[in-house]
Amino acid sequence: MTPCFETLSLTVDAHVATVTLNRPDKANSMNAIMWQELQACFEWLDESDAVRAVVLAGEGRHFCAGLDLGMFEGLHGASGDPARRGEAFRRNVLRMQDNLTALERCRKPVLAAIHSTCIGGGIDLVCCADMRYAAEDAWFAVREVDIGMVADVGTLQRLPKLIPDGIARELAYTGRSMDAKEAKAVGFVNQVFENRDVMLQEVTDLARSIAAKSPLVVRGSKEMLLYTRDHSVAEGLNYIATWNAGMMSLRDLEEGISAQAEKRSASYED
């Protein structure tokens, strides 16, 4: 059974899940419940055999306006001791980092479809996706610098692995906006679409094409790409040799080769 959430909507159709940030009256700002529900949702998606790819979108006029500022009130805990307040803050930030890392840990590819506003925590969120796509009205900003804090939930760790280092530094130091055209030019998004509706259709179609491949191969490819991002070429080569030694499916290999030869769509076990 598909779970229900307070701040997210979730549907599954033809092996593709669509997760929609669903606080449109708050510009999909990320309150405490949303942080927790994002992790719960993507952990469920990771486990669900019915899901092979995920589209992440935002409901309403904005994709995500970042952290709900009301969350700052509880991050330091209740102690009057500065050290204990610091420890409480650190533990809360680590928990929030883990909430979003659930997107990376999810074995299924996550395709973010972004329109209008994507700032602050929204950048943290989409940096965890496998691919990003934008509507023409989308814009991005690392806005933490404007409220007097260092971004601490993943942007500064992931963004420099996605775009040129100098551009990542410029965005982090200035808080300036990057529009969809620039985002594509620097490689942050794969493609820009005319509007949200066209984008969602095209991205969903792409997710369906991924869902038609061997799920085991797609999951293995995601594992390898994430591992290689954080390790040397030699370590990555050793890992893929070990992975395929144990997890290459002869059944999937035979089905893929037969489908190619017979000019038909392959059919794979979940």
N, C-alpha and C positions, 0 to 999 in steps of 0.2 A: 504493500500500500504506500502511495506517495505521501510523505509527511506534509503537514501544514505548518506555516510559520507566521509570526506576527508582522515581521518587517520585510519578508521576501515572499514572492509567489514562485511556485515551482510546478512546471508541467513536463510531461514526458510523452513524446510522440515519435514513433518509428526510430527508436534507439537514440534520439536526441533530446536532451533535457534543456529546458529554458529556465534559467534563474533570473528573476527580475527584482531589482531593488525596489521596494514598494512603500516608500514614505514620500509620495509626491508632494504632499502639503508642506513637507520640510526639505524640499529639494533633494530628497534621498540622503540627507545627512546621516552619519553613522552613529547611532546611539548605542548604549551598552547592550541592548537586546540584539541589535543587528550584528554587532561583532560576534556575539556568541552563536547566533543563528547561522552566520556564514560558515563557521567551522562545522556546526552540526549538519548543515545542508551538504557541504562538500564531502564530509565523511560518509554520509549516506550515499551520495553519488558515486563515490569511490567503491563502495561495497555492492551497489546495485548492478546485477547482471543485465538488467534491461537498458542500461545507459552505456553508450559507447562514445559520446561526445557531448559537450556542454556549451551552450550559448549564455553569456552573461550580459544582461541589459539593464536599463533603468526605466522606470515608469514615470510618466509626466513630462514636464518641461526640461528637466535636468537629469543628467546621468547620476552625478554624485557631487554634492557640495562639501564633501570631506567630513571631518570629525564634528559631531554634535558638541558644541562648546560646553554644554551642560555636564559633559563627562569629566571635565577638569576638576570639578568639585570633589570627587571621590578618589582621585588617583593617588593622593598622598596618604590616605588612611586617616585615622583619628588621633593618633598619638601626638603628644606635645614634644616628643624627643626628635630632633632633626634626623638623627641616624635611622630611627625606626620609620620616620616618614619617608626617608630616602629609600629604605629597603622596600616599603610598601609600593612606592612609585615604580621601582625597578621591576618588582614582581608583576604589577599590573601591565606594564609595557611589554614584558616578555610574554604575558598571556595574550595580549592583543596581537603581537607578532605571530604567535602560534595560530591565532584565529585565521589570519590571512594566509599563512603558509599552508593551510589546508588546501588551498587551490593548487599549489605546487605538488603537494603530496597526493592529490587526487590523480589516479592513474589514467583518467580519461582526459583528452585534450580540452582545454577551456578557451573559448573564443570570445573575447570581450567586444561588444558592439556599443560604441560610445557616441552619445550625442550631447550637444550643448556643453554644460559645465562638467568638468572633471578636475577637481582641485584637491590638494591636501591628501587626506585619507583615500580619496578616489584614485590618486596616482599610486599610492601604496597598493591598493587593491588590484588595479589593472596590470601593474608590473608583475604580479604573480600569475597572470594568464599566459597561456602558450602563444597566442596571437592577439593582436589588437586591430580593430577596424573602426573607422570614424565616419560620421555624417559630416557634411560640409560645415555645419554650424558648431562643431565640437571645438573646444579649446581646453588647454591643459595648463596647470600652474602648480609649482611647489610653493605653497603659500605660507608654510610654517615660519619662514624668515620674517614675514610681515607681522606675526604675532609674538615674536621674541622667543622662538624656540628652534632647536635643531630637529628636523624630521627624524623620527625614531622608530617607525614601524616598517621600514623596508625600502623606501624610495632611494635613499642614499647608498644602499647596498646593491639594489637591483638595477636602477636606472642606468648607471655607468656601464653595465653589461649589455644594455639594449641600444644605447645611442652613443655618439662620440663623447669622450670624457669632458672635453671643453664645453660642450653644450649642456651636459648634465650639471657641471659646476656653475655655468651662467644662470641656469634656471634656479638652482639651489641658492645662489648668492643674491640674486636680484628679485626673485618671486614674480618675474614677468610672465606674461601669458604667451603660450605657443599655440598657434592656430592649427587646424587640421592639415593645411597645405605644408606647413613647416614640419609637422609631426611625421608626415609621410616622407618628406625630403630627408629627414635625419634617421629614418628607419624605425621610429617608434610605433607607427601604425603601418599595416600592410597595404591598406587601400582606403580611399575616401569615396563615399557615396553621396548622392544628391540629397538625400534626407533620411530620417530615421526609418521610415517604413521600407524604403528600398534597401537600406543597409540590413535591416533585420531579415528580410527575405533572402538576400544574397548570402549573408553569413549563415543563416539556417541551411540553405542549400549546400554550402561548403561543409558544414558540420555533418550533413547527411552523406556527403561523398566520403568523408572520413569514416563515418559509421558503417559504410559498406565494405571497408577493408577488414582484414583479420584483426579482431580486437587485441589478441595477444601480441601481434606485431606492433600495433599502434602503441600499446602500453609499454612494450619494450623499447620502442623508439623514444618515447618521452623519458623513460628512465635513463637511457643513454645520453640524451641531450642535456638533461639536468646534471648528470654526473660529470660529463665532459666540461660543462661550464665551470665547474669548481675544482677540476683536477687536470693533471698534465695529459698531453697526448698519449704518452706511454701508458699511463694508468688507465686511460679510457680504452685504449686498444686491448689491454689485458682484460678489462671488465667485459667488453663485448664478446671476446672469445669465450670467456667463462659462461656468460649469459647464454649464448647460442648453443654451447655444449650441453646445457641442461634444459633450455626452454625454447629451442626451435621446434615447432610442431611439424612433423612430417605430414600429418593429416592436412594442415593448412597449406603447406608447400605443394602437396599434390593437387589440392583443390584449386589453388591459384594458377598453377601451370596448366591444368586441364581447362579452366575457364578461359585463359588466354588463347589456348589452341582452338577451343570450340567457339570462341567469340561470344561468350555469354557472361552474365554477372556471376561472380563467385558467391558462394553461400558458406558462412563460417559460424561455428558454434560460439556462443557468448563466452 
